[in-house]
Amino acid sequence: MKYNKYEAKEAARDILKGVWTAMPYSWDSNDEFDETANRANMEHIISGLQIDGHYCSGNIAEFWSMPDEERMHAHEVMLDQASGRIPLIAGCHHQSVKQATALARHAGDIGYDFAIVLTPYVAARDDDCVFAFYEYICERVDIGIVLFNVPQVCHSIEPGLAKRLAALPNICAYKQANPGPAATHSIMQAVGNDLVISVADEAPWMTSMTQLGINWLLNYNPHLYQVPGWLPLKDYTEAAMAGDISRATEIACSLQPLRDLHAKWIMGRWRASRMPLAEMKAWQETDCRADQYALQCLR
């Protein structure tokens, strides 16, 4: 490990910043983890998109369909391809607290910077159950743990529970998937001085940076909204961080057509029926400027 559990919060403040992404995994014709394709995708976001960090084995990577051994193998492959050029988070979500612990321990042992763990998907229906789940993991690993709040499918980590969890030494960050601004404001009031917070959506990123002081974006938009040689999200982030709000706003506004496309083909599908992985992967395959080609092909 690069730090011990009592240094996790400090490590998070140093590392968890800028624009991070989370990609779908690729599978070969035999439905096996496609090492060549996934290495190429990792190289694409590092060399082509100049991303600041990556979260492996997230929801859109279909972790829920993968045996633990395959997830560990995926973590090893993605870590090897990154070769220390960017920091990495390993998705260690599991209904079994023992398996979540094993995944987090493996991630720490091989050199991941952090692990992210969803609340249990079944049976945990109150704060005490969820706290016990994380406490069990934190007692058995040194790696820093990022909380992932997805109230649509899991018991919500509200401010009171977040404050309790923040007292555990490993708990160092909070990924907010609740789109309501009030939910983020209440979490910031409860744990903003203790945990690094990311809102899992690009749309409020300008507000997060300029009004709330949040400086970490973690979601899948960075590789949908950008292509090598055209990095508007990176550009407006850097402009905002440098205090050039006028330029940042101009660039951010130019992405509205892509946000509209995302609302229709990604979130529209997600809310209506299913996780839109086919649509995401089709969008990712566009090989020219996303603001032109993707709009023509997917509208």
PLY file of the C-alpha trace (Angstrom):
ply
format ascii 1.0
element vertex 299
property float x
property float y
property float z
element edge 298
property int vertex1
property int vertex2
end_header
0.00 0.00 0.00
1.06 3.57 -0.68
-0.33 4.71 2.69
-1.90 3.16 5.78
-5.58 3.42 6.64
-5.00 6.35 8.97
-3.50 8.30 6.06
-6.34 7.49 3.62
-8.18 10.79 4.01
-5.00 12.80 3.40
-4.16 10.62 0.38
-7.64 11.22 -1.02
-7.29 14.98 -0.73
-3.99 14.78 -2.61
-5.09 12.36 -5.35
-8.84 12.66 -5.95
-9.06 15.76 -8.11
-9.63 16.73 -11.71
-11.57 14.81 -14.38
-11.84 11.03 -13.91
-13.76 8.53 -16.00
-15.32 5.08 -15.71
-15.57 2.94 -18.84
-17.57 -0.12 -19.88
-15.49 -3.26 -20.26
-15.20 -5.04 -23.60
-15.86 -8.76 -24.13
-14.68 -11.08 -26.90
-16.83 -13.38 -29.03
-16.64 -16.06 -26.33
-17.96 -13.62 -23.70
-14.58 -13.44 -22.00
-12.80 -10.33 -20.74
-11.10 -8.94 -23.85
-7.66 -7.99 -22.58
-6.48 -6.45 -25.86
-9.56 -4.25 -26.27
-9.61 -3.14 -22.64
-5.91 -2.27 -22.73
-6.57 -0.20 -25.85
-9.41 1.65 -24.12
-7.22 2.40 -21.12
-4.51 3.72 -23.41
-7.10 5.83 -25.22
-8.22 7.67 -22.09
-4.66 8.19 -20.85
-2.83 9.15 -24.04
-5.72 10.47 -26.10
-8.05 12.08 -23.57
-5.42 13.03 -20.99
-7.71 11.90 -18.20
-6.70 12.51 -14.58
-7.77 9.13 -13.18
-9.95 6.08 -13.80
-12.46 3.94 -11.90
-12.38 0.27 -12.95
-15.24 -2.25 -12.60
-18.04 0.23 -12.13
-21.74 -0.26 -12.80
-21.31 0.36 -16.53
-18.38 -2.09 -16.61
-20.92 -4.80 -15.74
-19.18 -5.82 -12.52
-22.44 -7.48 -11.46
-22.07 -10.05 -14.26
-18.45 -10.95 -13.50
-17.08 -13.70 -11.23
-14.72 -12.33 -8.59
-11.71 -13.96 -10.25
-12.52 -12.18 -13.52
-12.86 -8.84 -11.74
-9.49 -9.32 -10.06
-7.95 -10.22 -13.41
-9.51 -7.11 -14.95
-8.02 -4.99 -12.16
-4.60 -6.48 -12.80
-4.83 -5.84 -16.56
-6.02 -2.25 -16.24
-3.42 -1.46 -13.58
-0.66 -2.91 -15.74
-1.75 -0.89 -18.76
-1.93 2.34 -16.76
1.65 1.72 -15.58
1.43 4.34 -12.87
0.58 7.18 -15.27
-2.75 7.93 -13.61
-4.26 6.96 -10.24
-6.88 4.21 -10.22
-9.89 3.17 -8.17
-11.04 -0.47 -8.10
-14.75 -1.23 -7.97
-15.16 -3.75 -5.14
-18.95 -3.86 -4.95
-20.49 -7.06 -3.63
-23.52 -8.20 -1.70
-21.24 -10.44 0.37
-19.19 -8.41 2.83
-16.53 -11.12 2.77
-16.21 -10.94 -1.00
-16.18 -7.14 -0.98
-13.37 -7.33 1.56
-11.43 -9.82 -0.55
-11.76 -7.61 -3.63
-10.64 -4.51 -1.72
-7.70 -6.37 -0.19
-6.61 -7.60 -3.62
-6.85 -4.06 -5.02
-4.66 -2.73 -2.24
-2.16 -5.56 -2.55
-1.57 -5.03 -6.28
-1.26 -1.24 -6.06
-4.62 0.46 -6.59
-4.94 3.88 -5.01
-8.46 3.39 -3.67
-11.42 1.01 -3.68
-15.04 2.04 -4.13
-17.83 0.00 -2.54
-21.59 0.25 -3.01
-23.93 -0.40 -0.13
-25.39 -3.94 -0.15
-28.09 -4.38 -2.77
-30.24 -6.81 -0.73
-31.35 -6.92 2.90
-29.55 -3.81 4.22
-32.47 -1.48 4.80
-31.29 0.78 7.62
-28.27 2.85 8.61
-27.01 0.40 11.22
-26.83 -2.47 8.72
-24.97 -0.34 6.17
-22.57 1.01 8.78
-21.77 -2.52 9.96
-21.09 -3.55 6.37
-18.48 -0.83 5.85
-17.04 -1.21 9.33
-16.37 -4.90 8.66
-14.47 -4.06 5.47
-12.52 -1.16 6.95
-11.31 -3.23 9.88
-9.77 -5.76 7.49
-8.09 -3.63 4.79
-5.78 -0.62 4.67
-6.85 0.79 1.31
-8.97 3.96 1.32
-12.67 3.33 0.65
-14.86 5.58 -1.50
-18.57 5.48 -0.63
-20.95 5.25 -3.59
-24.43 6.63 -2.97
-26.97 5.30 -5.48
-30.32 5.87 -3.75
-32.26 4.58 -6.77
-31.13 0.99 -6.10
-29.44 0.87 -2.68
-30.07 2.18 0.82
-29.23 5.86 0.61
-26.21 7.21 2.46
-27.83 10.31 3.93
-25.93 12.97 5.94
-26.27 11.26 9.33
-24.97 7.94 8.04
-22.26 9.65 6.00
-21.03 11.41 9.14
-20.89 8.12 11.04
-19.03 6.43 8.19
-16.58 9.32 7.85
-15.33 8.52 11.33
-13.93 5.20 10.04
-10.28 5.83 9.12
-10.43 4.20 5.67
-13.52 6.07 4.49
-12.08 8.94 2.48
-14.45 10.00 -0.32
-18.08 10.04 -1.42
-19.41 9.60 -4.95
-22.87 11.19 -5.15
-25.26 9.70 -7.71
-28.29 11.55 -6.34
-28.86 14.25 -8.97
-30.63 16.68 -6.63
-28.47 19.69 -5.62
-29.99 19.72 -2.13
-28.73 16.19 -1.53
-25.16 17.20 -2.36
-25.38 20.36 -0.26
-26.52 18.37 2.78
-23.70 15.85 2.35
-21.16 18.67 2.07
-22.46 20.19 5.29
-22.16 16.83 7.06
-18.78 15.59 5.81
-17.32 18.19 3.45
-14.28 18.75 5.65
-13.59 15.02 6.02
-14.38 13.39 2.67
-13.59 14.29 -0.93
-16.89 14.57 -2.80
-17.73 14.00 -6.45
-21.11 14.52 -8.10
-21.44 11.74 -10.66
-22.67 13.96 -13.49
-20.94 16.38 -15.84
-23.92 18.76 -16.12
-23.43 20.46 -12.72
-19.61 20.32 -12.89
-19.17 24.05 -13.52
-21.36 24.85 -10.54
-19.58 22.25 -8.44
-16.21 23.84 -9.17
-17.10 27.51 -9.05
-19.84 27.62 -6.40
-19.30 24.60 -4.16
-15.54 24.20 -4.20
-15.72 20.60 -5.44
-12.71 19.76 -7.60
-13.27 16.09 -8.47
-15.50 14.77 -11.28
-15.96 11.00 -11.53
-18.34 9.57 -14.13
-18.47 8.23 -17.70
-19.10 11.51 -19.58
-15.41 12.38 -20.15
-14.91 9.62 -22.72
-18.30 10.26 -24.38
-17.92 14.01 -24.71
-14.29 14.10 -25.88
-12.00 12.65 -28.53
-8.22 13.01 -28.99
-7.47 16.52 -30.17
-10.80 17.89 -28.92
-11.00 17.95 -25.13
-13.64 20.50 -24.16
-14.33 19.05 -20.73
-10.65 19.14 -19.86
-10.34 22.64 -21.31
-13.22 24.18 -19.41
-12.15 22.44 -16.20
-8.67 23.91 -16.46
-10.05 27.35 -17.33
-12.40 27.30 -14.33
-9.65 26.12 -11.99
-7.44 28.96 -13.28
-10.19 31.49 -12.58
-11.08 32.22 -16.21
-14.80 31.75 -15.66
-15.83 33.49 -18.89
-13.83 31.08 -21.07
-14.86 28.09 -18.96
-18.52 29.01 -19.31
-18.24 29.47 -23.06
-16.70 26.03 -23.53
-19.08 24.35 -21.11
-22.11 25.84 -22.91
-20.86 24.42 -26.22
-21.44 20.89 -24.86
-25.20 21.32 -24.45
-26.06 19.41 -27.67
-24.14 16.42 -26.32
-25.89 16.71 -22.97
-29.22 16.65 -24.82
-28.09 13.55 -26.72
-27.00 11.93 -23.47
-30.36 12.72 -21.86
-32.19 10.98 -24.70
-30.06 7.94 -25.50
-28.31 7.20 -22.21
-30.35 8.48 -19.28
-33.60 8.11 -21.20
-32.96 4.40 -21.71
-31.61 3.98 -18.18
-34.69 5.44 -16.53
-37.14 3.66 -18.82
-35.92 0.10 -18.96
-32.26 -0.89 -18.72
-28.62 0.10 -18.47
-27.79 1.48 -21.96
-24.47 -0.28 -22.47
-24.94 -0.90 -26.20
-25.65 2.80 -26.74
-22.61 3.82 -24.69
-20.32 1.52 -26.62
-21.68 2.67 -29.98
-21.05 6.27 -28.93
-17.51 5.43 -27.79
-16.70 3.97 -31.21
-17.13 7.32 -32.95
-13.75 8.21 -34.41
-14.17 11.86 -35.29
-15.37 14.94 -33.47
-18.13 13.85 -31.14
-20.10 17.07 -31.50
-20.57 16.37 -35.20
-20.47 12.61 -35.80
-22.28 11.41 -32.70
-25.09 13.89 -33.18
-25.57 12.73 -36.78
-25.44 9.02 -36.02
-27.34 8.80 -32.73
-29.92 11.57 -32.88
0 1
1 2
2 3
3 4
4 5
5 6
6 7
7 8
8 9
9 10
10 11
11 12
12 13
13 14
14 15
15 16
16 17
17 18
18 19
19 20
20 21
21 22
22 23
23 24
24 25
25 26
26 27
27 28
28 29
29 30
30 31
31 32
32 33
33 34
34 35
35 36
36 37
37 38
38 39
39 40
40 41
41 42
42 43
43 44
44 45
45 46
46 47
47 48
48 49
49 50
50 51
51 52
52 53
53 54
54 55
55 56
56 57
57 58
58 59
59 60
60 61
61 62
62 63
63 64
64 65
65 66
66 67
67 68
68 69
69 70
70 71
71 72
72 73
73 74
74 75
75 76
76 77
77 78
78 79
79 80
80 81
81 82
82 83
83 84
84 85
85 86
86 87
87 88
88 89
89 90
90 91
91 92
92 93
93 94
94 95
95 96
96 97
97 98
98 99
99 100
100 101
101 102
102 103
103 104
104 105
105 106
106 107
107 108
108 109
109 110
110 111
111 112
112 113
113 114
114 115
115 116
116 117
117 118
118 119
119 120
120 121
121 122
122 123
123 124
124 125
125 126
126 127
127 128
128 129
129 130
130 131
131 132
132 133
133 134
134 135
135 136
136 137
137 138
138 139
139 140
140 141
141 142
142 143
143 144
144 145
145 146
146 147
147 148
148 149
149 150
150 151
151 152
152 153
153 154
154 155
155 156
156 157
157 158
158 159
159 160
160 161
161 162
162 163
163 164
164 165
165 166
166 167
167 168
168 169
169 170
170 171
171 172
172 173
173 174
174 175
175 176
176 177
177 178
178 179
179 180
180 181
181 182
182 183
183 184
184 185
185 186
186 187
187 188
188 189
189 190
190 191
191 192
192 193
193 194
194 195
195 196
196 197
197 198
198 199
199 200
200 201
201 202
202 203
203 204
204 205
205 206
206 207
207 208
208 209
209 210
210 211
211 212
212 213
213 214
214 215
215 216
216 217
217 218
218 219
219 220
220 221
221 222
222 223
223 224
224 225
225 226
226 227
227 228
228 229
229 230
230 231
231 232
232 233
233 234
234 235
235 236
236 237
237 238
238 239
239 240
240 241
241 242
242 243
243 244
244 245
245 246
246 247
247 248
248 249
249 250
250 251
251 252
252 253
253 254
254 255
255 256
256 257
257 258
258 259
259 260
260 261
261 262
262 263
263 264
264 265
265 266
266 267
267 268
268 269
269 270
270 271
271 272
272 273
273 274
274 275
275 276
276 277
277 278
278 279
279 280
280 281
281 282
282 283
283 284
284 285
285 286
286 287
287 288
288 289
289 290
290 291
291 292
292 293
293 294
294 295
295 296
296 297
297 298
